[in-house]
């Protein structure tokens, strides 16, 4: 590959990623910031519990404070709401509206989440956002107390 072709590809890559970086930098917020709606057609529940609907409102995504609220409808039709408030420091913080604890760490372009449920289920996930900033994806590995593992991919569309 010629030097010109390589430079051209690098410039194109930079231009594709620039809008996401500028949005996050302008607001002082990370990649999760905003309102998100689960895209059921693009999500894969991997044989685990399926959601019928889910929205998330992330009002802060900084190293000092991640804060969000979630409304979801599970497969049985039961509606669940919960919220989180804690730092992205890897420490466990209790959810409001659930017995689960979550912890977060962040690096450029990726948010790492660990969820521990009261029954012993541990869910680990990584969140990334498309270059245009409009689609967010959580890739989860769920380890159940009996040792079985489920992989899920939840795709969200940014609504605001």
FIPADO-911539 format. One line per 8 residues: number of its first residue (from 0); for each residue z, x, y negated of N, C-alpha, C. Coordinates in pm, 1 decimal, m for minus. Example, Ala and Ser with C-alpha at 12.3 -4.5 7.8 and 13.67 -1.06 7.14 Angstrom:
2
0) 780.0 1319.0 569.0 780.0 1230.0 450.0 780.0 1320.0 330.0 ~ 708.0 1285.0 225.0 714.0 1367.0 106.0 787.0 1290.0 m3.0;
//
This chain:
160
0) 0.0 85.3 118.3 0.0 0.0 0.0 0.0 89.0 m123.4 ~ m80.9 58.0 m219.3 m90.4 139.4 m340.3 31.8 117.7 m429.0 ~ 53.1 215.4 m518.6 165.5 204.8 m611.5 151.2 81.9 m700.1 ~ 25.9 52.3 m739.9 2.5 m65.1 m823.5 43.1 m192.5 m750.4 ~ 5.5 m207.5 m623.8 37.9 m327.6 m545.8 188.2 m343.2 m529.5 ~ 255.8 m232.0 m503.5 400.8 m236.6 m487.0 468.9 m277.3 m617.6 ~ 424.0 m218.3 m729.6 481.0 m255.5 m859.2 455.6 m402.2 m890.5 ~ 335.6 m448.1 m861.4 298.9 m586.5 m885.6 390.5 m680.4 m806.2;
8) 415.8 m649.6 m679.3 505.1 m732.6 m596.7 647.8 m730.4 m650.0 ~ 694.2 m614.5 m694.9 829.5 m606.2 m750.8 842.3 m690.4 m877.3 ~ 741.0 m684.7 m964.5 743.2 m764.8 m1087.5 741.9 m913.7 m1054.3 ~ 658.6 m953.8 m958.9 654.6 m1095.0 m918.8 789.3 m1140.0 m862.7 ~ 852.0 m1055.8 m781.4 983.5 m1090.0 m725.1 1086.1 m1108.3 m835.7 ~ 1084.4 m1017.3 m932.0 1178.3 m1027.4 m1043.8 1156.4 m1156.3 m1122.4 ~ 1031.2 m1187.3 m1151.3 1000.3 m1308.4 m1227.9 1040.7 m1434.6 m1153.8 ~ 1029.0 m1433.5 m1020.8 1067.0 m1551.1 m942.0 1218.0 m1573.1 m944.6;
16) 1295.1 m1464.6 m947.7 1441.5 m1476.4 m944.5 1503.1 m1489.2 m1082.8 ~ 1432.5 m1453.1 m1185.3 1487.5 m1453.2 m1320.9 1543.2 m1588.1 m1365.9 ~ 1475.0 m1703.6 m1340.7 1530.6 m1830.5 m1389.3 1669.7 m1861.3 m1334.9 ~ 1694.5 m1833.2 m1206.4 1826.4 m1859.1 m1148.2 1930.7 m1770.2 m1214.0 ~ 1898.5 m1642.9 m1230.4 1992.8 m1550.2 m1292.6 2022.5 m1590.3 m1436.7 ~ 1920.1 m1630.5 m1510.1 1940.1 m1669.2 m1650.1 2023.5 m1795.8 m1662.8 ~ 2001.4 m1893.2 m1574.2 2080.7 m2016.5 m1578.0 2227.1 m1984.4 m1553.5 ~ 2254.0 m1906.0 m1450.2 2392.7 m1871.3 m1416.9 2455.8 m1789.4 m1528.5;
24) 2382.5 m1691.2 m1582.4 2436.6 m1606.8 m1686.4 2460.8 m1684.7 m1814.9 ~ 2369.7 m1772.6 m1849.0 2382.6 m1848.7 m1972.8 2506.1 m1937.8 m1970.9 ~ 2537.0 m1994.4 m1857.9 2651.7 m2083.6 m1850.6 2779.9 m2009.9 m1813.4 ~ 2769.4 m1880.5 m1775.8 2886.1 m1805.6 m1731.6 2934.7 m1850.2 m1595.5 ~ 2849.5 m1919.7 m1522.7 2887.6 m1976.6 m1394.8 2805.4 m1914.7 m1281.9 ~ 2855.5 m1929.5 m1159.2 2786.2 m1880.5 m1041.6 2684.0 m1980.0 m989.9 ~ 2628.4 m1948.8 m873.1 2516.5 m2025.4 m819.1 2552.6 m2165.4 m771.8 ~ 2680.7 m2192.1 m745.0 2718.9 m2326.3 m697.3 2732.7 m2427.2 m810.1;
32) 2745.2 m2380.0 m932.7 2772.2 m2467.5 m1046.9 2667.6 m2578.7 m1058.3 ~ 2714.3 m2701.1 m1080.4 2625.0 m2815.1 m1100.8 2654.0 m2928.3 m1004.5 ~ 2564.7 m3025.4 m1004.1 2577.1 m3141.7 m915.6 2473.6 m3129.2 m804.1 ~ 2516.0 m3160.2 m682.0 2432.5 m3141.3 m564.1 2434.5 m3266.1 m476.7 ~ 2320.0 m3297.2 m417.7 2308.6 m3411.0 m326.2 2248.7 m3361.6 m194.9 ~ 2313.2 m3397.1 m84.5 2266.7 m3355.9 47.8 2129.3 m3414.3 75.9 ~ 2037.9 m3330.1 121.2 1904.7 m3372.3 162.3 1908.3 m3385.5 314.4 ~ 1927.6 m3508.3 363.3 1940.8 m3532.3 506.7 1817.0 m3489.6 585.1;
40) 1699.5 m3512.2 528.8 1575.4 m3481.4 599.6 1559.2 m3331.8 625.0 ~ 1613.5 m3248.1 537.8 1598.0 m3103.4 551.7 1718.1 m3036.5 618.2 ~ 1825.5 m3111.9 640.0 1947.0 m3056.1 699.2 1940.8 m3064.8 851.8 ~ 2015.6 m2973.1 915.6 2023.5 m2970.2 1061.6 2171.5 m2961.4 1098.5 ~ 2220.7 m3061.1 1168.5 2363.0 m3068.0 1201.5 2395.9 m3000.6 1333.6 ~ 2296.6 m2950.6 1404.8 2318.1 m2869.9 1524.6 2400.3 m2935.1 1633.1 ~ 2393.1 m3065.0 1646.4 2471.8 m3133.8 1749.0 2613.9 m3164.5 1705.1 ~ 2650.9 m3122.2 1585.1 2784.3 m3152.9 1533.5 2784.2 m3287.6 1464.5;
48) 2894.9 m3321.0 1404.4 2906.2 m3447.4 1332.6 2801.6 m3453.7 1221.8 ~ 2732.5 m3566.4 1215.5 2628.5 m3584.3 1114.9 2686.3 m3660.6 996.3 ~ 2645.6 m3617.6 879.0 2681.3 m3689.4 757.7 2570.7 m3786.9 724.5 ~ 2606.6 m3897.9 664.5 2507.0 m3995.9 620.7 2473.6 m3976.2 472.6 ~ 2569.3 m3919.6 398.6 2548.9 m3892.0 255.9 2657.5 m3795.6 209.5 ~ 2622.8 m3715.3 107.7 2721.8 m3624.2 50.3 2675.0 m3581.5 m87.9 ~ 2765.8 m3587.6 m182.9 2741.0 m3532.5 m315.5 2856.0 m3438.5 m349.6 ~ 2824.1 m3337.0 m424.8 2923.3 m3239.1 m466.1 2905.0 m3210.5 m614.1;
56) 3016.4 m3208.2 m686.9 3014.0 m3175.3 m828.5 3098.7 m3049.8 m848.3 ~ 3031.3 m2937.9 m877.5 3098.8 m2809.8 m898.1 3111.9 m2789.8 m1049.0 ~ 3235.7 m2799.2 m1098.0 3259.9 m2789.8 m1241.9 3295.9 m2648.5 m1286.0 ~ 3327.4 m2561.2 m1189.7 3352.5 m2420.8 m1221.2 3316.3 m2336.5 m1100.1 ~ 3242.2 m2230.1 m1123.8 3209.5 m2132.7 m1020.3 3212.4 m1994.7 m1084.1 ~ 3334.9 m1945.5 m1101.2 3357.6 m1811.0 m1153.9 3452.1 m1740.3 m1057.0 ~ 3463.1 m1607.8 m1064.4 3558.4 m1539.1 m976.2 3701.6 m1588.6 m994.0 ~ 3737.2 m1628.6 m1115.0 3873.4 m1674.6 m1142.6 3897.8 m1817.9 m1097.4;
64) 3792.4 m1902.5 m1092.7 3812.8 m2042.7 m1058.3 3687.3 m2106.6 m998.5 ~ 3702.4 m2150.1 m875.4 3603.2 m2238.4 m814.9 3669.0 m2375.7 m811.4 ~ 3598.9 m2474.6 m866.6 3652.9 m2610.8 m869.9 3539.9 m2708.1 m842.3 ~ 3563.8 m2795.1 m743.3 3461.4 m2893.9 m709.2 3524.9 m3018.9 m651.7 ~ 3446.4 m3126.5 m651.8 3485.0 m3250.4 m584.4 3367.4 m3294.1 m497.6 ~ 3400.2 m3356.8 m385.3 3300.0 m3399.1 m287.3 3324.6 m3544.3 m249.8 ~ 3216.0 m3619.7 m240.7 3218.4 m3755.2 m184.4 3117.8 m3755.7 m70.9 ~ 3162.4 m3801.4 45.7 3070.6 m3803.8 159.2 3093.9 m3926.2 245.9;
72) 2989.2 m3962.8 316.6 2995.6 m4070.3 414.7 2962.0 m4008.4 549.4 ~ 3056.0 m4021.2 643.8 3035.0 m3963.9 777.0 2955.6 m4061.2 862.6 ~ 2915.4 m4016.2 980.9 2826.5 m4091.8 1068.2 2876.8 m4233.0 1099.3 ~ 3008.3 m4248.6 1109.1 3065.4 m4379.9 1140.1 3062.7 m4475.2 1020.6 ~ 3027.1 m4423.8 902.5 3026.3 m4505.2 781.4 3152.1 m4488.1 697.2 ~ 3250.6 m4414.0 748.4 3375.4 m4389.4 677.2 3347.4 m4298.3 557.3 ~ 3403.9 m4334.5 440.8 3383.5 m4254.8 320.0 3503.0 m4164.1 295.9 ~ 3472.9 m4038.9 260.1 3574.3 m3936.1 240.8 3553.0 m3870.1 105.0;
80) 3661.9 m3844.5 34.3 3656.5 m3770.6 m91.0 3763.1 m3662.7 m88.0 ~ 3729.0 m3544.9 m138.8 3826.7 m3436.9 m148.1 3785.0 m3344.0 m260.9 ~ 3878.1 m3257.2 m300.9 3848.1 m3163.1 m408.7 3914.5 m3029.7 m380.0 ~ 3867.2 m2928.5 m449.5 3916.1 m2792.0 m431.5 3934.1 m2727.0 m567.6 ~ 4037.9 m2642.9 m576.0 4061.6 m2564.2 m696.6 4129.6 m2434.9 m653.4 ~ 4060.6 m2322.3 m674.4 4116.2 m2192.6 m637.3 4022.7 m2081.1 m680.7 ~ 4071.0 m1959.4 m671.5 3991.5 m1843.0 m710.4 3900.7 m1799.0 m596.0 ~ 3798.8 m1721.9 m629.4 3709.3 m1663.8 m528.9 3765.3 m1527.2 m489.3;
88) 3888.9 m1529.5 m436.9 3960.3 m1405.5 m406.6 3988.9 m1386.6 m257.9 ~ 3932.0 m1473.7 m174.5 3952.7 m1462.0 m30.1 4082.8 m1521.7 19.5 ~ 4168.1 m1569.0 m71.2 4294.5 m1631.1 m31.4 4271.4 m1777.8 2.2 ~ 4356.4 m1834.1 87.0 4344.9 m1974.4 126.5 4408.7 m2065.2 21.6 ~ 4334.7 m2173.6 m10.4 4383.0 m2275.5 m102.8 4368.7 m2411.3 m35.9 ~ 4469.5 m2494.0 m53.6 4472.6 m2627.6 6.3 4374.2 m2720.9 m63.9 ~ 4299.8 m2796.1 14.5 4215.4 m2901.2 m42.7 4304.2 m3016.3 m87.8 ~ 4260.6 m3089.0 m187.8 4326.5 m3212.7 m225.8 4252.1 m3325.1 m154.8;
96) 4322.3 m3405.1 m75.5 4260.3 m3513.6 m0.8 4228.3 m3476.4 142.8 ~ 4279.0 m3360.9 189.3 4253.3 m3314.7 325.9 4361.9 m3216.0 366.2 ~ 4378.7 m3198.7 496.6 4475.3 m3100.1 544.6 4410.9 m2962.4 560.8 ~ 4282.1 m2950.2 532.4 4211.0 m2823.9 546.2 4244.1 m2728.4 432.3 ~ 4227.8 m2597.7 460.4 4237.2 m2495.2 357.6 4102.1 m2423.7 350.9 ~ 4063.5 m2386.3 230.2 3938.1 m2316.1 208.5 3968.9 m2182.7 141.5 ~ 3881.9 m2085.5 165.8 3885.4 m1960.1 91.1 3742.0 m1921.2 58.4 ~ 3725.5 m1854.2 m54.8 3593.0 m1815.5 m102.7 3591.6 m1670.3 m147.5;
104) 3477.9 m1608.7 m127.3 3445.3 m1481.8 m190.0 3300.3 m1493.9 m236.1 ~ 3265.0 m1415.1 m335.6 3128.2 m1420.7 m388.6 3074.7 m1280.7 m407.0 ~ 2945.2 m1270.5 m389.8 2871.5 m1150.2 m425.4 2743.0 m1199.6 m489.9 ~ 2668.7 m1114.2 m556.3 2548.2 m1163.1 m624.2 2454.5 m1240.1 m529.7 ~ 2431.5 m1366.7 m563.4 2337.9 m1449.2 m487.9 2391.6 m1517.1 m363.7 ~ 2518.2 m1492.0 m327.2 2574.9 m1553.3 m205.5 2722.2 m1588.5 m227.5 ~ 2758.7 m1708.4 m185.0 2899.0 m1750.0 m183.1 2939.6 m1761.3 m36.7 ~ 3054.0 m1702.0 m1.1 3105.0 m1707.6 136.1 3225.4 m1801.2 139.1;
112) 3227.0 m1890.8 236.5 3334.0 m1989.5 249.2 3393.5 m1981.5 389.3 ~ 3524.5 m1993.1 397.3 3593.4 m2010.3 525.5 3681.1 m2133.1 513.4 ~ 3667.0 m2222.7 611.2 3745.4 m2345.9 615.0 3826.7 m2345.6 743.1 ~ 3955.1 m2372.6 731.5 4042.2 m2384.9 848.2 4099.9 m2525.9 849.9 ~ 4075.0 m2595.7 961.3 4124.3 m2732.3 976.7 4254.1 m2732.6 1056.6 ~ 4331.7 m2838.9 1042.5 4461.2 m2850.5 1109.2 4448.6 m2846.0 1261.7 ~ 4334.5 m2888.3 1316.2 4317.1 m2887.8 1462.2 4277.0 m2751.1 1517.4 ~ 4261.9 m2650.3 1430.6 4225.0 m2516.2 1474.1 4077.1 m2483.4 1458.4;
120) 3998.0 m2578.0 1413.2 3855.7 m2552.8 1389.9 3840.5 m2457.9 1271.1 ~ 3753.7 m2358.0 1287.0 3725.6 m2263.7 1179.0 3576.4 m2269.9 1148.4 ~ 3545.2 m2293.8 1021.4 3407.2 m2302.5 975.8 3383.2 m2190.8 875.1 ~ 3277.9 m2112.4 901.0 3239.0 m2006.5 807.4 3098.1 m2035.8 760.3 ~ 3076.6 m2022.9 628.6 2946.2 m2054.1 574.3 2906.3 m1963.1 459.8 ~ 2776.3 m1954.8 440.3 2718.3 m1879.7 329.9 2627.0 m1972.5 252.0 ~ 2641.0 m1971.7 119.7 2561.5 m2055.9 31.0 2466.4 m1969.1 m49.1 ~ 2340.3 m2007.8 m49.2 2238.8 m1941.6 m129.7 2158.2 m2048.1 m203.5;
128) 2088.3 m2007.1 m306.8 2009.0 m2098.5 m387.6 1865.2 m2046.9 m392.6 ~ 1770.4 m2140.2 m390.8 1628.7 m2106.1 m398.7 1599.1 m2034.0 m529.9 ~ 1489.8 m1956.6 m534.5 1456.0 m1885.0 m657.6 1443.1 m1974.5 m781.2 ~ 1399.4 m2099.4 m763.3 1386.2 m2188.5 m879.1 1517.9 m2257.5 m915.6 ~ 1623.8 m2235.1 m837.4 1755.4 m2289.9 m867.9 1774.8 m2436.1 m833.5 ~ 1676.5 m2498.7 m769.1 1683.1 m2642.6 m743.4 1732.8 m2681.3 m605.2 ~ 1735.6 m2586.6 m511.3 1777.4 m2616.6 m374.2 1884.6 m2517.0 m332.3 ~ 1996.0 m2569.7 m282.3 2103.9 m2486.6 m230.4 2119.2 m2509.5 m81.6;
136) 2148.4 m2403.1 m8.5 2160.0 m2412.3 137.0 2290.5 m2349.6 184.5 ~ 2364.2 m2427.9 262.9 2482.6 m2378.1 331.8 2443.3 m2355.8 477.3 ~ 2460.3 m2234.2 527.5 2444.5 m2203.7 669.7 2584.2 m2184.3 726.6 ~ 2621.7 m2273.7 817.9 2756.9 m2275.6 872.9 2759.3 m2237.1 1020.2 ~ 2867.8 m2170.0 1057.9 2902.6 m2149.1 1198.2 3039.9 m2212.7 1217.5 ~ 3045.8 m2312.3 1303.4 3169.7 m2386.1 1328.2 3221.0 m2346.5 1466.1 ~ 3343.4 m2294.1 1471.1 3405.4 m2257.5 1598.7 3517.3 m2357.1 1625.3 ~ 3499.2 m2436.9 1730.9 3596.9 m2538.9 1768.3 3712.9 m2476.7 1845.7;
144) 3826.8 m2546.0 1853.0 3942.9 m2493.2 1924.7 3913.8 m2459.4 2072.1 ~ 3818.4 m2529.4 2135.1 3785.6 m2500.6 2274.9 3688.4 m2383.1 2290.1 ~ 3650.8 m2320.2 2177.9 3562.4 m2204.6 2181.2 3414.4 m2235.9 2164.7 ~ 3377.6 m2364.0 2167.6 3236.6 m2397.3 2147.4 3196.7 m2369.4 2002.3 ~ 3070.5 m2334.4 1984.4 3020.1 m2297.6 1852.6 2901.6 m2386.3 1816.6 ~ 2902.6 m2434.0 1693.6 2793.7 m2517.2 1640.5 2740.4 m2448.9 1515.6 ~ 2610.5 m2442.1 1504.3 2546.0 m2388.4 1383.6 2485.8 m2505.2 1306.9 ~ 2512.1 m2509.2 1178.3 2458.4 m2614.5 1092.5 2391.4 m2553.9 970.1;
152) 2290.5 m2624.5 921.8 2222.7 m2587.5 797.5 2220.1 m2712.6 710.9 ~ 2294.3 m2709.9 601.6 2300.0 m2823.2 509.7 2223.1 m2785.8 383.4 ~ 2123.2 m2866.9 351.3 2037.4 m2840.3 236.4 2068.3 m2942.4 127.5 ~ 2089.0 m2891.6 6.0 2124.5 m2975.6 m107.5 2021.2 m2960.5 m219.1 ~ 1995.7 m3070.9 m286.1 1910.8 m3070.1 m404.7 2000.2 m3075.0 m527.2 ~ 1971.6 m2988.7 m625.0 2049.5 m2988.9 m748.8 2005.9 m3110.9 m830.1 ~ 2102.5 m3191.6 m871.5 2071.1 m3312.2 m948.8 2104.6 m3294.2 m1096.2 ~ 2185.7 m3197.3 m1128.9 2218.1 m3165.6 m1269.6 2283.1 m3031.3 m1277.4;
//
